Amino acid sequence: MPETTTPATELTSQYVAQVTGDLERNVKEQERITAEIASLQEQLAAVQHDHTVLVNVQQALGATQAPAQPEAEAESAAVPSPRQKSGAARGEKKARKSTAAPKKAAAKKPVAKPADAAKAAQPTLVELIRRHLAGLEEPRSAAEISAALGQAHPERQFADKVVRITLEGLVAKSQAERTKQGRSVFYTAPKSATAPEAEAQPAEAAS
């Protein structure tokens, strides 16, 4: 009896050691995968943030969402394609669409014109920032300028990063001045700029 129990005990010990080792490797693998998931989530959040910033920059630069209209046109052009019926049904559909198409076109034009007029009437971000700087008595940071613009124009969105990029562009063109206080950066209108020059510059930019 002792001879049979001894091998069984050794085999059990081997299984216990193997299972313990497998458990340790499993736990480490879980930790590794969890860390990778966290890293990927951070990368996704960063990419989503960059996408939002790029959209705001595009809007700040006055770029319109041109792909929207071609997609609508592509859809309207693709609608007649499924017609594969013969005879009177085809003729009836053509007659209906020929009478309905002018109405849709007539309905879209008045909507598009007020939208374009509203966009044209809105001042660009550059103009808003220059006007705001001209009215400042003390330098302000990009975040303060962004917050002030947001209060003055609640219907529009002003991202701090977009406002800072626009301010740096004005500094590069000598249309704004930048000062540093420690790690903070502040902006103000150029001291050499006069009121007539400030009014003439938006007109030149628009031309």
C-alpha positions in Angstrom: 0.0 0.0 0.0 2.7 2.6 0.8 4.3 1.9 -2.6 1.0 2.8 -4.5 0.2 5.9 -2.5 3.7 7.5 -3.0 3.4 7.7 -6.9 -0.1 9.0 -6.6 1.0 11.7 -4.2 3.9 12.7 -6.5 1.5 12.8 -9.5 -1.0 15.0 -7.6 1.8 17.4 -6.6 2.9 17.6 -10.3 -0.7 18.5 -11.3 -1.0 21.0 -8.5 2.2 22.7 -9.6 1.1 22.7 -13.3 -2.3 24.1 -12.5 -0.7 26.8 -10.3 1.7 27.8 -13.0 -1.2 27.9 -15.6 -3.2 30.1 -13.2 -0.3 32.5 -12.9 0.2 32.7 -16.6 -3.5 33.2 -17.1 -3.6 36.1 -14.6 -0.6 37.7 -16.3 -2.2 37.3 -19.7 -5.4 39.0 -18.4 -3.3 41.9 -17.0 -1.5 42.3 -20.4 -4.8 42.3 -22.3 -6.4 44.7 -19.9 -3.5 47.1 -20.3 -3.7 46.8 -24.1 -7.5 47.6 -24.0 -6.8 50.6 -21.8 -4.1 51.9 -24.2 -6.4 51.4 -27.2 -9.2 53.3 -25.4 -6.8 56.1 -24.7 -5.8 56.1 -28.4 -9.4 56.1 -29.5 -10.2 59.0 -27.2 -7.2 61.0 -28.6 -8.2 60.3 -32.2 -11.8 61.3 -31.5 -10.6 64.5 -29.9 -8.3 65.3 -32.9 -11.3 64.7 -35.2 -13.4 67.3 -33.2 -10.5 69.8 -33.3 -10.0 69.3 -37.0 -13.7 69.9 -37.7 -13.6 73.1 -35.6 -10.5 74.2 -37.5 -12.2 73.5 -40.8 -15.2 75.6 -39.6 -12.8 78.4 -38.4 -11.1 78.6 -41.7 -14.5 79.2 -43.4 -14.6 75.8 -45.2 -18.1 74.6 -45.9 -19.1 71.0 -45.9 -19.0 70.5 -49.6 -19.5 66.7 -49.6 -23.0 67.1 -48.3 -24.4 68.5 -51.6 -22.7 66.0 -53.9 -24.1 63.1 -51.8 -27.6 64.5 -52.1 -27.2 64.9 -55.8 -25.8 61.4 -56.1 -28.9 60.0 -54.2 -31.3 61.9 -56.4 -29.4 60.7 -59.5 -29.4 57.1 -58.2 -33.1 57.0 -57.5 -34.3 56.2 -61.1 -31.8 53.3 -61.5 -33.8 50.5 -59.9 -36.5 50.9 -62.6 -36.6 47.6 -64.5 -40.3 47.2 -65.0 -41.7 47.2 -68.5 -44.6 48.8 -70.3 -47.1 51.2 -68.8 -45.6 51.0 -65.3 -42.4 52.5 -66.6 -44.2 55.3 -68.4 -46.3 56.1 -65.4 -43.2 56.3 -63.2 -41.5 58.6 -65.7 -44.5 60.8 -65.9 -44.8 61.1 -62.1 -41.1 61.8 -61.6 -41.1 64.4 -64.4 -43.9 66.3 -62.7 -42.5 65.9 -59.2 -38.9 66.7 -59.9 -39.4 70.5 -60.6 -41.3 70.8 -57.3 -38.4 69.3 -55.4 -35.9 71.5 -57.2 -38.0 74.5 -56.6 -38.3 73.7 -52.9 -34.6 73.1 -52.4 -33.4 76.4 -54.0 -35.1 78.8 -51.5 -33.8 76.8 -48.6 -30.3 76.8 -49.9 -30.2 80.5 -50.6 -31.1 81.7 -47.1 -28.5 79.2 -45.6 -25.8 80.5 -47.9 -26.8 84.1 -47.0 -26.7 83.3 -43.3 -23.2 81.8 -43.6 -22.0 84.7 -45.6 -23.4 87.1 -43.1 -21.5 85.5 -40.2 -18.1 86.9 -39.5 -15.2 84.5 -39.6 -13.3 83.4 -36.5 -10.4 85.6 -37.5 -12.6 88.7 -37.7 -14.2 87.9 -34.3 -10.8 87.5 -32.7 -9.4 90.6 -34.2 -12.4 92.7 -33.1 -12.1 91.2 -29.6 -8.4 91.9 -29.4 -9.0 95.5 -30.5 -11.4 96.0 -27.6 -9.1 94.6 -24.9 -7.2 96.8 -22.5 -5.1 94.0 -21.1 -3.6 90.8 -22.7 -5.8 87.7 -22.5 -5.1 84.0 -22.8 -6.5 81.8 -25.6 -8.9 80.2 -23.1 -10.2 83.6 -21.9 -10.7 84.8 -25.4 -12.5 81.6 -26.3 -14.8 81.9 -23.3 -15.5 85.6 -24.1 -16.4 84.8 -27.7 -18.6 81.9 -26.5 -20.5 84.4 -24.3 -20.8 87.0 -27.0 -21.8 84.4 -29.7 -23.7 81.5 -27.9 -24.9 80.2 -31.3 -21.3 79.3 -32.3 -18.8 76.9 -30.8 -15.2 78.1 -30.0 -12.7 75.4 -29.1 -9.7 76.7 -27.1 -7.2 74.9 -29.4 -8.8 76.3 -32.5 -8.8 79.8 -31.0 -5.1 79.4 -30.0 -4.1 78.3 -33.5 -6.0 81.2 -35.0 -4.2 83.6 -32.6 -0.8 82.2 -33.5 -1.7 82.8 -37.2 -2.5 86.4 -36.4 0.8 86.7 -34.5 2.7 85.3 -37.5 1.0 88.0 -39.7 1.8 90.7 -37.2 -1.9 91.3 -36.6 -1.6 90.3 -32.9 1.0 90.3 -30.2 2.0 87.5 -27.9 3.5 87.9 -24.4 4.6 85.2 -21.9 4.2 85.2 -18.2 5.9 82.1 -16.9 4.3 79.2 -18.7 1.2 81.2 -19.6 0.8 82.9 -23.0 -1.3 86.0 -23.5 -2.5 87.8 -26.7 -3.4 91.4 -27.5 -3.8 93.6 -30.5 -0.6 95.0 -32.0 0.3 98.4 -30.4 1.2 99.9 -33.8 -2.2 99.1 -35.3 -4.6 102.0 -35.6 -8.3 101.9 -36.0 -8.4 102.6 -39.7 -5.9 99.9 -40.4 -7.8 97.4 -38.3 -10.9 98.2 -40.4 -9.0 98.0 -43.7 -7.5 94.6 -43.0 -10.7 92.5 -42.9 -11.7 94.1 -46.2 -8.3 93.1 -47.8 -8.7 89.6 -46.3 -12.2 89.3 -47.8 -11.0 90.4 -51.2 
